[in-house]
């Protein structure tokens, strides 16, 4: 009897160990060489997860793809994203910082060059011709030596974005660290004229964005109203002013606006004049330190919060840290619910010889309602998961992480009615379908359910633009259609 109970206990333990649901799933096998996937973007229009970074090649299970700092994941495998950006320096990869959509078009920015035609080199900024899958220069070619290397748009619903970086002349305008871009032309940005030039031409601008009627700017630039360098200021419409409660702190790495609250993250700490540690929230009048913020206790000098995303009422923050709100985390990913921090299960391993258990989460994305992360890890929970992973568990606040086997499939060519203001689509079969309509920026504008083999979508109340319809049903996978509202 005792032996029977003993064996039953052993079998029970083995069963729970062998058949336990994994926390994370690998997306391919990582990149080749000392390179990284450093950014992820869930593109609702093309229905692909886009990856950027410093890699030249990225690996699937059985083959390797030439990416040159860019790749696209369809749910099963990586493929190259688009043509034109080529390796430099005899084969070294070029770096893509991030992707974004503006007025329906896909843009990328980074440390790369390509021939814009006629042997003219273009740097850092590109717009995708989605018909031909080729990157093209914007209306003004950015010279290869340019210090302008980022395109930013952090204000929800903004009609303009900004080209930022180190001081450079663009489109024949006087040198500046910021230019405004409206989708068809670059323009001088007048507030920059009040910033004194740096003695060594070392001014740098990261983000420019609107918040509660004022324009905010991050970076490292000359103080327009006093001595020294400032990392964060705002323009009130006529002159620059200090952001209330923000001292002369260190760099801001990312910015996010949600429900009229501004969130910032970076390398700043309260000891350097910031209102929080690595992360803080601003309602326009006062700051919150968000439960004490984040910390890297193993190496205090290396802490940083790199990227933020909002999902189902929660703020996700990734970076190099091992504590949030004073509590230890499994890796460099923390989730804020408005009052306290939490993490996700998973023991990370990184090739770093000094801190092998630290996860450096460079970026994250929500695609098909699943969480994807990228960073400098090569194992999670002892499994070989290299640089890009999908979370398989339930997410805080709702949302699922169900794995759709195989890529989403396009619906049959939809029919239009009312001059394109409504669309009729044929579904594969009558079933319980859930559907979601999002705009070119990925924002949800409609959702619903039906039990039929046909559906009709009205775009009468939506502004002109490109929309992506996604429909899904258990066992039938995901289907999508790209709709144009004239």
Secondary structure, 3 states (H helix, E strand, C coil): CHHHHHHHHHHHHHHHHHCCCCCEEECCCCECCCCCEEEEEEECCCCEEEEEECCCEEECCCCEEECCCEEEECCCCEECCCECCCCECCCECCEEEEEEEECCEEEEEEEEEEECCCCCEEEEEEEEECCCCEEECCCCCCCCCCCEEEEECCCCCCCCEEEEEEEECCCCCCCEEEEEECCCCEEECHHHHHCCCCCCCCCEEEEEEEECCEEEEEEEEECCCCCCEEEEEEECCCCEEECCCCCCCCCEEEEEEECCEEEEEECCCHHHCCCCCCEEEECCCCEECCCCCEECCCCHHHCEEEEEEEECCEEEEEEECCEECCEECCCCEEEECCCCEECCCCCEEECCCCCCCCCCEEEEEEECCEEEEEECEEEECCECCCCEEEECCCCCCCCCCCCCCCCCEECCCCEEEHHHCEEEEEEEEEEEEEEEEECCCCCEEEEEEEEEEEEEEECCCCCCEEEEEEEEECCCEEEEEEEEEC
